[in-house]
């Protein structure tokens, strides 16, 4: 009996460890459209190793000169940016997981461990080679539409570059690309650098495994419905659901990538009609509230969380039509917005700004007056 219990405890510990490893890779992306032609791309950002300073935002000017990194150093592809952009940063570096350019092209990177494989670095092709971070900046600074991106993917070689500036973590990623027309794709590099391109299903993306696997997995949830389950009569006894939402029983609620993908697909597919892009932005924030990972949920077994590892550090929403970049962070739930249409990207200097403004939560007190009027 004791041996049986020991095996069971060991099995449960293994399950918990696997769950913690999955939780550490927990970014979720969605898209919504509005009746005024708006396209909103939104996502959460988590980082497994701790505080990656995703609250910092970098502004890149139009005409910037770029040089890509390879395993040999800064000897990769060079180019001049046609477009300015605004990007979330990481570890005080000009690379980050989420960005939009002045034309409304969006690029987001999502952790893709166990499946991402880049091209083998070859010194003879250094002039066409770049790291995963450079690839994101090349796309944003060079192109306006998803179609342009598709046509030019064979122009560069993305190679694996170990970069200690990012906490020493490996950087296996896949990418979501979207533009103001509503076009949206997912790019994955697998099997030694083979490039796979998928149309993004309702703009939804999570992490591993591969995108085609997630699309196949959706077939396991065809029973889900916004309509309540019908009452049954069994042997003369009426059995009815307890309340609303009974048609969604079976919708996965955990934070593994397969479950988050299904949940995001269902929640965006059932979203109400949204008259304006601004309303779509805030609906996206409401949907993504269900994907926030609180501090401590992924702490190692038997330990108390001392840092924000794997917790949701920033949530962003990009209004591609109006070129407005919205975000809130774990340090401040106040929604902030950068209007790219008001930035002169031909004159602005490259700069990093603190999006948290002192890292304080904003609270507005409502005062109740004797007359009953509040302010």
C-alpha positions in Angstrom: 0.0 0.0 0.0 2.8 2.4 0.9 4.6 1.7 -2.4 1.4 2.3 -4.3 1.0 5.7 -2.5 4.6 6.6 -3.2 4.1 5.9 -6.9 0.9 8.0 -6.9 2.6 10.9 -5.3 5.5 10.7 -7.7 3.1 10.6 -10.6 1.2 13.7 -9.3 4.5 15.5 -8.8 5.4 14.8 -12.5 2.0 16.1 -13.7 2.4 19.3 -11.6 6.0 19.8 -13.0 4.7 19.4 -16.6 1.9 21.8 -15.9 4.4 24.4 -14.5 6.6 24.1 -17.6 3.6 24.6 -19.8 2.5 27.6 -17.9 5.8 29.2 -18.3 5.1 29.6 -22.0 1.7 31.2 -21.8 1.3 34.1 -24.3 -2.2 34.2 -25.9 -3.2 36.2 -29.0 -6.6 37.1 -30.5 -8.1 39.4 -33.1 -11.5 41.2 -33.3 -13.1 43.2 -36.1 -15.6 46.1 -35.8 -18.5 47.2 -37.9 -16.6 50.4 -38.9 -13.9 48.4 -40.6 -11.6 48.3 -37.6 -9.1 45.4 -37.0 -7.8 44.9 -33.5 -5.0 42.5 -32.6 -4.5 41.8 -28.9 -2.4 39.6 -26.7 -1.0 38.8 -23.3 2.8 38.6 -22.7 4.4 36.4 -20.1 8.1 35.6 -19.6 9.3 32.5 -17.8 12.4 33.8 -16.1 11.0 36.8 -14.2 10.5 40.5 -14.8 11.6 41.1 -18.4 10.6 44.9 -18.2 7.9 44.5 -20.9 6.5 47.8 -19.5 9.1 49.6 -21.5 8.1 50.8 -25.0 10.6 51.6 -27.8 10.1 54.0 -30.7 12.0 53.4 -33.9 12.3 56.2 -36.5 11.7 55.8 -40.3 15.1 55.6 -42.1 16.9 53.8 -39.3 19.9 51.8 -40.3 19.8 48.2 -39.1 22.4 45.5 -38.9 21.4 41.9 -38.0 23.1 39.6 -35.5 24.5 36.1 -36.3 26.4 33.6 -34.2 29.6 35.4 -35.3 28.4 38.8 -34.0 26.9 41.9 -35.7 27.8 40.8 -39.2 24.4 39.9 -40.6 22.0 41.5 -43.1 21.9 45.3 -43.3 19.0 47.4 -44.4 17.4 50.8 -44.0 13.9 50.9 -42.5 11.2 52.3 -44.7 8.7 52.6 -41.8 8.9 53.7 -38.2 7.4 51.5 -35.5 6.5 51.2 -31.8 7.5 48.0 -29.9 7.3 46.4 -26.5 10.9 46.0 -25.2 12.5 43.2 -23.1 15.5 43.4 -20.7 16.2 47.0 -21.8 16.9 45.8 -25.3 15.4 47.0 -28.6 13.8 43.6 -29.1 10.4 42.7 -27.8 7.5 40.4 -28.3 4.9 42.8 -29.8 5.0 45.8 -32.2 3.1 47.8 -34.8 4.5 50.0 -37.6 3.3 53.3 -38.9 1.3 51.6 -41.7 -0.6 49.4 -39.3 1.4 46.2 -39.9 1.5 44.1 -36.7 4.0 41.5 -35.7 3.9 39.5 -32.5 6.3 36.7 -31.3 5.1 33.8 -29.3 7.2 31.1 -27.5 7.4 27.9 -29.5 9.6 25.5 -27.7 10.3 21.9 -28.8 9.3 22.7 -32.4 11.1 25.9 -33.6 14.2 25.1 -35.7 16.0 27.8 -37.7 18.4 27.5 -40.6 21.9 26.3 -39.9 24.3 29.3 -39.9 26.6 29.4 -42.9 29.2 32.1 -43.0 28.9 32.3 -46.8 25.3 33.5 -46.3 26.0 35.9 -43.4 24.8 38.9 -45.5 21.3 37.4 -45.6 21.2 36.0 -42.1 19.6 37.4 -39.0 18.4 36.5 -35.5 14.7 36.0 -34.5 14.6 39.5 -33.1 16.1 41.0 -36.2 13.5 39.1 -38.3 10.7 40.9 -36.4 12.3 44.3 -36.9 13.0 43.6 -40.6 9.3 42.7 -41.2 8.0 45.8 -39.4 10.5 48.3 -40.9 10.3 46.9 -44.4 6.6 46.0 -45.2 3.1 47.4 -45.1 0.9 44.3 -45.7 0.7 40.6 -44.9 0.9 39.9 -48.7 4.2 41.7 -48.9 5.5 39.7 -46.0 4.5 36.4 -47.8 6.3 37.4 -51.0 9.6 38.2 -49.2 10.0 35.4 -46.7 12.6 33.7 -49.0 14.8 36.8 -48.9 16.4 36.2 -45.5 17.8 33.3 -43.4 16.7 33.2 -39.8 19.4 31.5 -37.7 19.7 30.6 -34.0 21.6 33.2 -32.0 22.3 32.8 -28.3 21.8 36.2 -26.8 22.7 36.6 -23.0 20.9 39.9 -22.9 17.6 38.1 -22.7 18.1 36.3 -19.4 20.1 33.5 -21.0 16.9 31.9 -22.2 16.6 30.1 -25.6 14.6 32.0 -28.1 12.4 29.5 -30.0 9.5 31.6 -31.5 6.8 31.6 -34.1 5.2 34.8 -35.4 1.7 36.3 -35.9 1.5 38.9 -38.7 -1.6 41.1 -39.3 -2.5 44.2 -41.3 -5.5 46.7 -41.5 -7.3 44.6 -44.2 -7.9 41.9 -41.7 -5.4 39.5 -43.2 -3.6 37.5 -40.6 -1.0 34.7 -40.8 1.2 32.6 -38.5 4.8 31.9 -39.6 6.6 28.9 -38.1 10.1 27.7 -38.9 10.6 24.0 -38.3 12.6 21.0 -39.5 15.9 22.8 -39.9 14.5 26.1 -41.1 11.5 25.0 -43.3 9.1 27.9 -43.3 5.4 27.1 -42.8 2.8 29.8 -43.3 -0.8 29.4 -42.0 -3.8 31.6 -42.2 -4.5 32.5 -38.6 -7.9 31.1 -37.5 -9.8 34.1 -36.3 -6.4 35.6 -35.4 -5.9 33.2 -32.6 -2.4 32.0 -31.5 -0.9 30.4 -28.5 2.3 28.4 -28.1 3.4 24.8 -28.9 2.7 22.5 -30.6 2.5 23.5 -34.2 -0.4 25.6 -35.6 -1.8 22.8 -37.8 -2.1 20.6 -34.6 -4.1 23.3 -32.8 -6.5 23.6 -35.8 -7.0 19.8 -35.8 -7.5 19.8 -32.0 -10.5 22.2 -32.4 -12.5 19.3 -33.8 -12.6 17.8 -30.3 -14.8 20.7 -29.2 -17.6 20.8 -31.9 -20.2 20.1 -29.1 -19.6 23.6 -27.5 -22.5 26.0 -27.9 -23.6 29.4 -26.6 -27.1 27.9 -26.3 -28.0 26.2 -23.0 -28.2 22.5 -22.8 -31.7 21.1 -23.4 -33.4 19.6 -20.4 -33.8 15.8 -20.3 -36.6 13.6 -19.1 -35.1 10.4 -17.7 -37.5 7.7 -16.3 -40.1 10.4 -15.6 -37.6 12.7 -13.8 -36.8 16.1 -15.4 -33.1 17.0 -15.4 -32.3 20.5 -16.4 -29.1 22.6 -16.5 -28.3 24.8 -13.4 -28.0 28.0 -15.4 -26.6 29.9 -18.4 -23.5 28.7 -20.0 -24.3 25.0 -19.8 -23.7 24.7 -23.6 -20.1 25.5 -22.9 -19.5 22.7 -20.4 -16.2 21.1 -21.5 -14.5 24.4 -22.5 -11.0 24.0 -21.2 -10.1 26.4 -18.4 -6.5 25.6 -17.7 -3.5 27.6 -19.0 -1.8 25.0 -21.2 -1.3 26.2 -24.8 -3.8 23.8 -26.3 -6.5 24.8 -23.8 -5.8 28.5 -24.2 -6.0 28.2 -28.0 -9.4 26.5 -27.9 -10.7 29.0 -25.3 -9.5 32.0 -27.3 -11.1 30.6 -30.5 -14.5 30.1 -28.8 -14.5 33.4 -27.0 -13.6 35.4 -30.1 -16.0 33.4 -32.3 -18.9 34.2 -30.0 -18.0 37.9 -29.4 -20.9 40.3 -29.8 -21.0 42.7 -32.8 -18.7 45.7 -32.1 -19.7 49.0 -33.7 -16.2 50.7 -33.4 -12.6 49.9 -33.2 -12.4 51.5 -29.7 -15.1 49.1 -28.5 -13.2 46.2 -30.1 -10.1 47.2 -28.1 -11.9 47.1 -24.8 -13.7 43.9 -25.7 -10.4 42.4 -26.5 -9.1 43.4 -23.0 -12.2 41.9 -21.4 -11.7 38.6 -23.3 -8.0 38.5 -22.4 -8.8 39.0 -18.7 -9.6 35.3 -18.8 -6.0 34.5 -19.8 -4.1 36.5 -17.2 -1.8 34.4 -15.1 -1.4 35.8 -11.5 1.9 35.9 -9.7 2.5 32.6 -7.9 0.4 30.3 -10.0 3.5 28.9 -11.6 5.8 29.0 -8.6 7.9 25.9 -8.0 6.3 23.3 -5.8 6.7 24.1 -2.2 8.0 27.6 -2.8 6.4 31.1 -2.6 6.8 33.3 -5.7 9.5 35.9 -5.2 9.4 37.3 -8.7 6.8 37.6 -11.5 8.1 34.6 -13.5 5.5 33.4 -16.0 2.9 35.9 -14.8 1.1 38.2 -17.3 3.4 41.3 -17.4 1.6 43.3 -20.2 -1.5 43.1 -22.3 -1.6 45.0 -25.6 -4.3 45.8 -28.2 -3.3 47.2 -31.6 -5.9 49.1 -33.6 -4.4 48.6 -37.0 -6.9 50.8 -38.9 -6.3 53.9 -36.7 -2.8 52.9 -35.8 -3.2 53.2 -32.1 -1.3 51.0 -29.7 -3.1 50.3 -26.3 -1.7 48.5 -23.3 -2.0 47.9 -19.6 0.5 46.2 -17.3 0.5 44.1 -14.1 1.8 47.3 -12.4 -1.0 49.5 -13.6 -4.4 48.4 -15.0 -4.9 51.9 -16.4 -5.1 51.6 -20.2 -2.6 53.8 -22.0 -2.5 54.6 -25.7 0.2 55.7 -28.2 -1.3 57.2 -31.4 1.2 56.4 -34.1 -0.6 58.7 -36.5 0.6 61.7 -34.4 4.3 60.6 -34.4 6.6 62.2 -37.0 8.6 59.0 -37.7 10.8 61.0 -40.1 12.0 63.3 -37.3 11.5 61.4 -34.0 14.7 59.9 -32.4 15.0 56.3 -31.3 13.9 56.2 -27.7 12.7 54.0 -24.9 9.9 55.1 -22.6 8.6 53.7 -19.3 5.0 52.7 -19.9 4.3 52.3 -16.2 4.9 55.9 -15.1 6.4 55.0 -11.7 4.7 51.6 -11.4 1.7 52.7 -9.5 -1.9 51.5 -9.7 -4.3 54.3 -10.7 -7.5 54.5 -8.6 -10.1 57.3 -8.9 -12.2 57.8 -5.8 -15.9 58.4 -6.2 -17.2 60.9 -3.7 -20.8 60.6 -2.6 -22.5 63.9 -1.8 -25.4 64.3 0.6 -27.6 65.3 -2.3 -27.0 61.9 -3.8 -25.0 63.2 -6.7 -21.6 61.5 -7.1 -18.5 62.7 -8.7 
